């Protein structure tokens, strides 16, 4: 009999019971409000921060936010809020 990995089983249960993927699979959640604010829930820390570039560590890689006059409005254990003129978002 073929063994199913823990991560595959978790995904199948999450899908079958329509549970929130971000919580069950430890995935980050990103909410962008216009081009002025980004809220990232579920981060693993800040990799780089300048007024034109913010890089945030997550379970799926590095989230890179590019723009102008970038400011970390809030940094807590769960959330990071970035404000400024957001121009581009990449996940590496």
N, CA, C and O atoms as a MOPAC input file, in Angstrom:
PM7 MOZYME 1SCF
protein

 N      0.83500 1    -1.18400 1     0.00000 1
 C      0.00000 1     0.00000 1     0.00000 1
 C      0.88100 1     1.24800 1     0.00000 1
 O      1.86800 1     1.31300 1     0.73200 1
 N      0.53300 1     2.21400 1    -0.80100 1
 C      1.30700 1     3.44500 1    -0.94200 1
 C      1.05200 1     4.38100 1     0.23200 1
 O     -0.09600 1     4.59300 1     0.62600 1
 N      2.11400 1     4.93800 1     0.78700 1
 C      1.99700 1     5.89200 1     1.90900 1
 C      1.76200 1     7.29600 1     1.36000 1
 O      2.34400 1     7.68700 1     0.34800 1
 N      0.91200 1     8.03500 1     2.03400 1
 C      0.62900 1     9.41700 1     1.65700 1
 C      1.38200 1    10.31800 1     2.63300 1
 O      1.31600 1    10.12700 1     3.84700 1
 N      2.09000 1    11.29400 1     2.09400 1
 C      2.84400 1    12.19400 1     2.95900 1
 C      1.89500 1    13.03600 1     3.80800 1
 O      0.73100 1    13.24000 1     3.46400 1
 N      2.42300 1    13.50700 1     4.90900 1
 C      1.64000 1    14.31900 1     5.84600 1
 C      1.10000 1    15.59000 1     5.18000 1
 O     -0.04800 1    15.97200 1     5.40900 1
 N      1.92600 1    16.24100 1     4.36000 1
 C      1.50300 1    17.48500 1     3.71100 1
 C      0.38600 1    17.24900 1     2.69100 1
 O     -0.53000 1    18.06200 1     2.57700 1
 N      0.45900 1    16.14400 1     1.95300 1
 C     -0.59800 1    15.81800 1     0.98800 1
 C     -1.89600 1    15.49600 1     1.71500 1
 O     -2.97100 1    15.92600 1     1.29700 1
 N     -1.79500 1    14.74500 1     2.79200 1
 C     -2.97600 1    14.41100 1     3.59000 1
 C     -3.62400 1    15.66600 1     4.15900 1
 O     -4.84700 1    15.80300 1     4.14800 1
 N     -2.78700 1    16.58700 1     4.66100 1
 C     -3.29000 1    17.85100 1     5.20100 1
 C     -4.04200 1    18.64700 1     4.12800 1
 O     -5.10800 1    19.20300 1     4.39300 1
 N     -3.48400 1    18.69800 1     2.92500 1
 C     -4.13100 1    19.41000 1     1.82100 1
 C     -5.46600 1    18.77000 1     1.45500 1
 O     -6.45000 1    19.47000 1     1.22000 1
 N     -5.49700 1    17.45900 1     1.40800 1
 C     -6.73500 1    16.76500 1     1.05600 1
 C     -7.83400 1    16.99600 1     2.09500 1
 O     -8.99000 1    17.22100 1     1.73800 1
 N     -7.47400 1    16.94100 1     3.36600 1
 C     -8.44900 1    17.17900 1     4.43500 1
 C     -8.94200 1    18.62200 1     4.38600 1
 O    -10.13700 1    18.88200 1     4.52400 1
 N     -8.02400 1    19.54700 1     4.19100 1
 C     -8.38000 1    20.96400 1     4.10100 1
 C     -9.35200 1    21.21300 1     2.96500 1
 O    -10.32900 1    21.94300 1     3.13200 1
 N     -9.09500 1    20.61700 1     1.81400 1
 C     -9.97300 1    20.77200 1     0.65400 1
 C    -11.32100 1    20.09200 1     0.87800 1
 O    -12.36700 1    20.67100 1     0.58600 1
 N    -11.29800 1    18.87900 1     1.39100 1
 C    -12.53400 1    18.11500 1     1.58800 1
 C    -13.49400 1    18.80200 1     2.55300 1
 O    -14.70600 1    18.80700 1     2.33400 1
 N    -12.95300 1    19.37900 1     3.61900 1
 C    -13.79800 1    20.01800 1     4.62500 1
 C    -13.91200 1    21.53100 1     4.43800 1
 O    -14.48700 1    22.23100 1     5.27200 1
 N    -13.35000 1    22.02300 1     3.32300 1
 C    -13.39100 1    23.44800 1     2.98600 1
 C    -12.89700 1    24.32500 1     4.13900 1
 O    -13.51700 1    25.32800 1     4.49100 1
 N    -11.77200 1    23.92000 1     4.71200 1
 C    -11.15400 1    24.66900 1     5.80300 1
 C    -10.26800 1    25.77100 1     5.22900 1
 O     -9.82100 1    25.66600 1     4.08600 1
 N    -10.00600 1    26.82500 1     6.00300 1
 C     -9.15100 1    27.90900 1     5.49300 1
 C     -7.71400 1    27.43400 1     5.26200 1
 O     -7.03500 1    27.00700 1     6.19600 1
 N     -7.26500 1    27.51200 1     4.01700 1
 C     -5.94400 1    27.00400 1     3.64700 1
 C     -4.81600 1    27.74500 1     4.35400 1
 O     -3.83600 1    27.13000 1     4.77400 1
 N     -4.94900 1    29.06900 1     4.48900 1
 C     -3.86300 1    29.83100 1     5.10200 1
 C     -3.58000 1    29.36500 1     6.52500 1
 O     -2.42200 1    29.33400 1     6.94200 1
 N     -4.60200 1    29.00700 1     7.26700 1
 C     -4.41000 1    28.56100 1     8.64700 1
 C     -3.97600 1    27.10500 1     8.69600 1
 O     -3.00900 1    26.77300 1     9.38200 1
 N     -4.66600 1    26.24500 1     7.99100 1
 C     -4.40400 1    24.80800 1     8.05500 1
 C     -3.05500 1    24.41900 1     7.45000 1
 O     -2.40200 1    23.49800 1     7.94000 1
 N     -2.63600 1    25.10800 1     6.39500 1
 C     -1.40100 1    24.74900 1     5.69100 1
 C     -0.25100 1    25.70300 1     5.98700 1
 O      0.79100 1    25.63400 1     5.33600 1
 N     -0.43100 1    26.59700 1     6.96600 1
 C      0.58500 1    27.57500 1     7.35300 1
 C      1.04900 1    28.40800 1     6.15900 1
 O      2.24600 1    28.58800 1     5.93400 1
 N      0.07300 1    28.91300 1     5.40000 1
 C      0.36300 1    29.74300 1     4.24100 1
 C      0.15600 1    31.21400 1     4.58900 1
 O     -0.72400 1    31.54200 1     5.38500 1
 N      0.95400 1    32.09800 1     4.00500 1
 C      0.75000 1    33.52300 1     4.26600 1
 C     -0.50000 1    34.03300 1     3.54900 1
 O     -0.93000 1    33.47900 1     2.53800 1
 N     -1.06000 1    35.08700 1     4.09400 1
 C     -2.20400 1    35.75200 1     3.48200 1
 C     -1.80200 1    37.18800 1     3.19800 1
 O     -1.26000 1    37.87000 1     4.06800 1
 N     -2.06600 1    37.64800 1     1.98000 1
 C     -1.69600 1    39.00900 1     1.58300 1
 C     -2.94800 1    39.75300 1     1.16300 1
 O     -3.72000 1    39.27500 1     0.33300 1
 N     -3.14200 1    40.92900 1     1.74500 1
 C     -4.26400 1    41.79100 1     1.38700 1
 C     -3.68700 1    43.14100 1     0.95800 1
 O     -2.96400 1    43.78600 1     1.71800 1
 N     -4.01400 1    43.55900 1    -0.26500 1
 C     -3.51100 1    44.83400 1    -0.77900 1
 C     -4.68100 1    45.79600 1    -0.90600 1
 O     -5.69800 1    45.47900 1    -1.52200 1
 N     -4.52600 1    46.95600 1    -0.32500 1
 C     -5.55500 1    47.98600 1    -0.37500 1
 C     -5.07500 1    49.07400 1    -1.33000 1
 O     -4.20300 1    49.87900 1    -1.00400 1
 N     -5.68200 1    49.07200 1    -2.53700 1
 C     -5.25100 1    50.02000 1    -3.57000 1
 C     -3.77800 1    49.82800 1    -3.87200 1
 O     -3.29000 1    48.70300 1    -3.97800 1
 N     -3.07400 1    50.95100 1    -4.01000 1
 C     -1.62200 1    50.88700 1    -4.18800 1
 C     -0.91800 1    51.54700 1    -3.00600 1
 O      0.22400 1    51.99600 1    -3.11300 1
 N     -1.63200 1    51.59500 1    -1.86700 1
 C     -1.12600 1    52.32200 1    -0.70000 1
 C     -0.79600 1    51.47000 1     0.51300 1
 O     -0.01500 1    51.89800 1     1.36300 1
 N     -1.37200 1    50.26600 1     0.62000 1
 C     -1.16700 1    49.47600 1     1.83200 1
 C     -1.18100 1    47.98500 1     1.52400 1
 O     -1.98100 1    47.50900 1     0.71900 1
 N     -0.28600 1    47.26300 1     2.17800 1
 C     -0.22600 1    45.81400 1     2.05900 1
 C     -0.18600 1    45.22800 1     3.46800 1
 O      0.61600 1    45.64100 1     4.30600 1
 N     -1.06800 1    44.25700 1     3.71000 1
 C     -1.09500 1    43.56100 1     4.99400 1
 C     -0.71700 1    42.11300 1     4.72900 1
 O     -1.38700 1    41.42700 1     3.95700 1
 N      0.34800 1    41.64400 1     5.36100 1
 C      0.79700 1    40.27400 1     5.21700 1
 C      0.63500 1    39.58200 1     6.57600 1
 O      1.21100 1    40.00700 1     7.57700 1
 N     -0.15400 1    38.52100 1     6.58600 1
 C     -0.38300 1    37.73900 1     7.79800 1
 C      0.33700 1    36.40900 1     7.63500 1
 O      0.19600 1    35.74700 1     6.60700 1
 N      1.10300 1    36.01700 1     8.64000 1
 C      1.80900 1    34.74400 1     8.59200 1
 C      3.22200 1    34.87100 1     8.07000 1
 O      3.63300 1    34.07900 1     7.22200 1
 N      3.97100 1    35.83400 1     8.54600 1
 C      5.35600 1    36.03500 1     8.09600 1
 C      6.33900 1    35.30800 1     9.00500 1
 O      5.99000 1    34.84900 1    10.09300 1
 N      7.56500 1    35.21900 1     8.53400 1
 C      8.64600 1    34.59200 1     9.28900 1
 C      9.78000 1    35.57400 1     9.55400 1
 O     10.86100 1    35.17200 1     9.98700 1
 N      9.54200 1    36.85900 1     9.29800 1
 C     10.54500 1    37.88300 1     9.57000 1
 C     10.84100 1    38.74500 1     8.35600 1
 O     10.43000 1    38.43900 1     7.23700 1
 N     11.55500 1    39.81800 1     8.60100 1
 C     11.91200 1    40.77200 1     7.54600 1
 C     13.33100 1    40.46300 1     7.08000 1
 O     14.25600 1    40.36900 1     7.88700 1
 N     13.48800 1    40.30700 1     5.77700 1
 C     14.80400 1    40.01700 1     5.19600 1
 C     15.54000 1    41.30200 1     4.81500 1
 O     16.76100 1    41.38100 1     4.94400 1
 N     14.79300 1    42.31200 1     4.34300 1
 C     15.39100 1    43.57100 1     3.89500 1
 C     14.34000 1    44.66400 1     3.95100 1
 O     13.15900 1    44.42300 1     3.70200 1
 N     14.78600 1    45.86900 1     4.28100 1
 C     13.84900 1    46.98700 1     4.35300 1
 C     14.54100 1    48.29300 1     3.97100 1
 O     15.47300 1    48.73200 1     4.64300 1
 N     14.07000 1    48.91100 1     2.87800 1
 C     14.49300 1    50.25500 1     2.49300 1
 C     13.23200 1    51.02900 1     2.14000 1
 O     12.13100 1    50.48200 1     2.20200 1
 N     13.38300 1    52.28200 1     1.77500 1
 C     12.18200 1    53.06600 1     1.42400 1
 C     11.65300 1    52.73500 1     0.02400 1
 O     10.61200 1    53.25400 1    -0.37900 1
 N     12.36100 1    51.87300 1    -0.72200 1
 C     11.90100 1    51.47000 1    -2.05400 1
 C     11.69200 1    49.96300 1    -2.20500 1
 O     11.20000 1    49.50600 1    -3.23600 1
 N     12.06500 1    49.18900 1    -1.18100 1
 C     12.01900 1    47.73000 1    -1.31500 1
 C     11.88500 1    47.09400 1     0.07500 1
 O     12.65600 1    47.39600 1     0.98600 1
 N     10.90000 1    46.21400 1     0.21700 1
 C     10.73600 1    45.44600 1     1.45200 1
 C     10.68900 1    43.97700 1     1.07200 1
 O      9.92000 1    43.58000 1     0.19700 1
 N     11.50900 1    43.17200 1     1.72900 1
 C     11.51800 1    41.71800 1     1.50200 1
 C     11.13700 1    41.04400 1     2.80600 1
 O     11.74700 1    41.28500 1     3.84800 1
 N     10.10300 1    40.18100 1     2.73400 1
 C      9.57900 1    39.52500 1     3.92800 1
 C      9.63700 1    38.01400 1     3.73300 1
 O      9.21100 1    37.50400 1     2.69700 1
 N     10.16000 1    37.29800 1     4.72300 1
 C     10.25300 1    35.83600 1     4.68300 1
 C      8.88800 1    35.22600 1     4.99800 1
 O      8.19800 1    35.67900 1     5.91200 1
 N      8.49700 1    34.19000 1     4.23200 1
 C      7.26600 1    33.45100 1     4.48700 1
 C      7.53800 1    31.96600 1     4.26900 1
 O      8.63800 1    31.58600 1     3.86900 1
 N      6.55300 1    31.14100 1     4.52800 1
 C      6.70400 1    29.70100 1     4.32700 1
 C      6.76400 1    29.31800 1     2.84600 1
 O      7.19300 1    28.21200 1     2.51500 1
 N      6.33700 1    30.22000 1     1.94800 1
 C      6.36400 1    29.92300 1     0.51400 1
 C      7.50200 1    30.64100 1    -0.20700 1
 O      7.60200 1    30.56200 1    -1.43100 1
 N      8.35000 1    31.33100 1     0.52600 1
 C      9.46200 1    32.05000 1    -0.07200 1
 C      9.51200 1    33.48800 1     0.40400 1
 O      8.91900 1    33.85000 1     1.42100 1
 N     10.22900 1    34.29300 1    -0.34800 1
 C     10.38400 1    35.71100 1    -0.01000 1
 C      9.34200 1    36.52800 1    -0.77100 1
 O      9.22700 1    36.41500 1    -1.99100 1
 N      8.59100 1    37.34600 1    -0.05000 1
 C      7.65400 1    38.28800 1    -0.66600 1
 C      8.39100 1    39.61100 1    -0.79700 1
 O      8.79800 1    40.20700 1     0.20000 1
 N      8.56000 1    40.06500 1    -2.03600 1
 C      9.24900 1    41.32900 1    -2.30500 1
 C      8.23100 1    42.37700 1    -2.72600 1
 O      7.43100 1    42.15900 1    -3.63500 1
 N      8.27700 1    43.51200 1    -2.05200 1
 C      7.36400 1    44.61900 1    -2.34200 1
 C      8.21900 1    45.79600 1    -2.80200 1
 O      9.12700 1    46.23200 1    -2.09300 1
 N      7.92100 1    46.30100 1    -3.99000 1
 C      8.67000 1    47.42000 1    -4.55700 1
 C      7.76000 1    48.63900 1    -4.63800 1
 O      6.56900 1    48.51700 1    -4.92500 1
 N      8.32600 1    49.80900 1    -4.38500 1
 C      7.53900 1    51.02300 1    -4.47300 1
 C      8.33600 1    52.24800 1    -4.05600 1
 O      9.56300 1    52.27400 1    -4.15800 1
 N      7.63000 1    53.25000 1    -3.59200 1
 C      8.25300 1    54.50000 1    -3.15200 1
 C      7.74100 1    54.85700 1    -1.76500 1
 O      6.59100 1    54.59400 1    -1.41500 1
 N      8.62900 1    55.46300 1    -0.98900 1
 C      8.30000 1    55.91000 1     0.36600 1
 C      7.66700 1    54.78900 1     1.19100 1
 O      6.67300 1    54.99500 1     1.88800 1
 N      8.26800 1    53.59400 1     1.09600 1
 C      7.76800 1    52.43600 1     1.82300 1
 C      8.05800 1    52.59100 1     3.31300 1
 O      9.14600 1    53.00400 1     3.71400 1
 N      7.06500 1    52.25100 1     4.11300 1
 C      7.18300 1    52.39000 1     5.55500 1
 C      6.52700 1    51.19100 1     6.21700 1
 O      5.43900 1    50.77400 1     5.82000 1
 N      7.18700 1    50.63800 1     7.22800 1
 C      6.58600 1    49.55600 1     7.99900 1
 C      5.68600 1    50.19600 1     9.05300 1
 O      6.16700 1    50.70700 1    10.06500 1
 N      4.40700 1    50.16400 1     8.81400 1
 C      3.43700 1    50.78300 1     9.71900 1
 C      3.25400 1    49.94100 1    10.97900 1
 O      3.10100 1    50.47500 1    12.07800 1
 N      3.27200 1    48.61300 1    10.80500 1
 C      3.10800 1    47.71100 1    11.94800 1
 C      3.88000 1    46.43000 1    11.70600 1
 O      3.86600 1    45.87900 1    10.60500 1
 N      4.55300 1    45.96200 1    12.74400 1
 C      5.22100 1    44.67100 1    12.70400 1
 C      4.87800 1    43.96800 1    14.01300 1
 O      5.26800 1    44.42400 1    15.08800 1
 N      4.15600 1    42.86800 1    13.92100 1
 C      3.83100 1    42.07600 1    15.09900 1
 C      4.18900 1    40.62300 1    14.80700 1
 O      4.67900 1    40.30700 1    13.72300 1
 N      3.95100 1    39.76000 1    15.75300 1
 C      4.26500 1    38.34200 1    15.58400 1
 C      3.49900 1    37.74600 1    14.40400 1
 O      4.01600 1    36.86400 1    13.71800 1
 N      2.29300 1    38.20900 1    14.16400 1
 C      1.43500 1    37.67600 1    13.10400 1
 C      1.45100 1    38.51600 1    11.82200 1
 O      1.48700 1    37.96100 1    10.72300 1
 N      1.42600 1    39.84400 1    11.95300 1
 C      1.18500 1    40.75300 1    10.82300 1
 C      2.36300 1    41.67200 1    10.53300 1
 O      3.15500 1    42.01700 1    11.41000 1
 N      2.44000 1    42.05000 1     9.27000 1
 C      3.28700 1    43.17100 1     8.85000 1
 C      2.41900 1    44.03400 1     7.95400 1
 O      1.79600 1    43.54100 1     7.01400 1
 N      2.38400 1    45.32400 1     8.25000 1
 C      1.64800 1    46.27200 1     7.41100 1
 C      2.65900 1    47.22000 1     6.78700 1
 O      3.41000 1    47.89800 1     7.48900 1
 N      2.66700 1    47.25800 1     5.45500 1
 C      3.55600 1    48.12600 1     4.70000 1
 C      2.70500 1    49.18400 1     4.01300 1
 O      1.72100 1    48.86200 1     3.34700 1
 N      3.08900 1    50.45700 1     4.17700 1
 C      2.38400 1    51.54500 1     3.50100 1
 C      3.36700 1    52.28900 1     2.61500 1
 O      4.58100 1    52.21400 1     2.80900 1
 N      2.83100 1    53.00200 1     1.64800 1
 C      3.62900 1    53.75500 1     0.68500 1
 C      2.99200 1    53.62300 1    -0.68500 1
 O      1.84000 1    53.20300 1    -0.79600 1
 N      3.71600 1    53.96900 1    -1.71100 1
 C      3.24100 1    53.84200 1    -3.08800 1
 C      3.72500 1    52.49600 1    -3.61500 1
 O      4.85800 1    52.37900 1    -4.08100 1
 N      2.85600 1    51.46900 1    -3.54000 1
 C      3.22600 1    50.11400 1    -3.94900 1
 C      3.12200 1    49.99500 1    -5.47100 1
 O      2.09200 1    50.30400 1    -6.07000 1
 N      4.22500 1    49.53600 1    -6.07800 1
 C      4.25000 1    49.41200 1    -7.53700 1
 C      4.32300 1    47.97400 1    -8.01400 1
 O      3.81400 1    47.66100 1    -9.09000 1
 N      4.94400 1    47.08700 1    -7.24000 1
 C      5.13800 1    45.71900 1    -7.70200 1
 C      5.25000 1    44.77300 1    -6.50700 1
 O      5.75900 1    45.13300 1    -5.44500 1
 N      4.75600 1    43.55000 1    -6.71700 1
 C      4.81100 1    42.50300 1    -5.69700 1
 C      5.30400 1    41.22000 1    -6.35800 1
 O      4.78000 1    40.80900 1    -7.39400 1
 N      6.31800 1    40.58500 1    -5.75600 1
 C      6.85600 1    39.32400 1    -6.27800 1
 C      7.00200 1    38.33600 1    -5.13700 1
 O      7.29700 1    38.70500 1    -4.00100 1
 N      6.78600 1    37.06100 1    -5.47000 1
 C      7.03200 1    35.99300 1    -4.50600 1
 C      8.07000 1    35.06400 1    -5.11900 1
 O      7.83200 1    34.45900 1    -6.16500 1
 N      9.23100 1    34.95300 1    -4.45900 1
 C     10.34000 1    34.12600 1    -4.96400 1
 C     10.48500 1    32.88800 1    -4.10200 1
 O     11.35800 1    32.05900 1    -4.35400 1

